[in-house]
Amino acid sequence: MEWTPLLISLTVAYFLVNAITTYDIRIIQVKPSGQLSPDYPSLPSWVGIFVWLNWIIFAALLYLNWKYALVVFALRFVLKVVPVLETIGRMLISPFRQR
């Protein structure tokens, strides 16, 4: 496998986009359960575009190297279960959250 700048930048972008998406999903899941106050501000609506970016970047990774893409997907799943991506997403989106 050859480490090209494109592959590295797509991998970094994939994890950053997944971090924001995971944080958005957690907020949506926790609000109805009552663990978070109903007046807690939601993320801006433009964050929804990151879901599409997530799949586009993953498709590009699949095209470049499908074995590497599956390893990255498995690593993303592990980081999603452990709240690493959620914490990174919270830090990334904090300047844009509505108050």
N, C-alpha and C positions, 0 to 999 in steps of 0.2 A: 504494500500500500504506500502510496506517495502522499506526503503531507503538503498539499498545495495551499496557498493563501486563501483560495476560494473555499476549500473544504474546512479550514480552520475558522474562517469568518462565518460560514453558514452554521457551524456547530455552536459557536458562541451566540449567534443570533437566535438559534433554535432554543437554547437554554434560557436566554433572556425573555424571549416571547412566551415560553412555557411558564416562566416564573410569574409573569403578569397574568396570564390566563389562569393559572392555578389559584392565585390570590383572589381573582374575580369569582371563580367557582366557589371557593371557600366562603366568601361573603354571602353569596347567593344561597348556599346550603345552610349556613348558620343562622341567618335572619329568621326564617320561619320556625326554627326549633326553639327560639327564645334565649339562646345563649348570648345573643348580641341584641342590644336594644333596637327597637324598630326605627328609631330616629337616627341610627348610625348612618352616616352618609355613604351612599353607593358610589361606585366608581363611575367616571364619565361614560357616556354612551359610546364614545369613539374607541373605547377599549375593546369592543366587540370585533374590531377589525383584526385584532391579534389572533383570534381563533383561525381566521382564514390564512393569516401569515404563517401560523404554526403548520398548517397542512401544506402550504406552498413550499416552505423551507424543507419540510420532511420529504416531499416529493423530489425536490432538487437533490437532497442527500441520497435518496434511493437511486436516482439516475446516475449520480457520480460514483457511488460505491454502495451496493445494496447490503453487503455484510456489515460494513461500518454503520450504516443507517439503522440496522436492526440492533446493534450493540448500543448505539446512542439512544434508541427508543427504550430499550430495557433499562438503561441507566436513568433515563427520565422517569420511568415508572417507579424505580426505587427512590429517587429523590422526591417524587410526588407523594409517596406514602409517608416517608419521613418528611417533616415539614420544612425541608431546606428550601424548596422552590417557593413555598408560600412566604417564607421570611424574606427571601431575596425580592420577590414580587412586591411585598409591602414596602420595602425600602425604595424600590425603583419608582413606584407609583405615588409615594407620599407627597411629592410636590404638586401633583395634579389632582389629588382628592378634594372633593367639595367639602367645605367646612360648615 
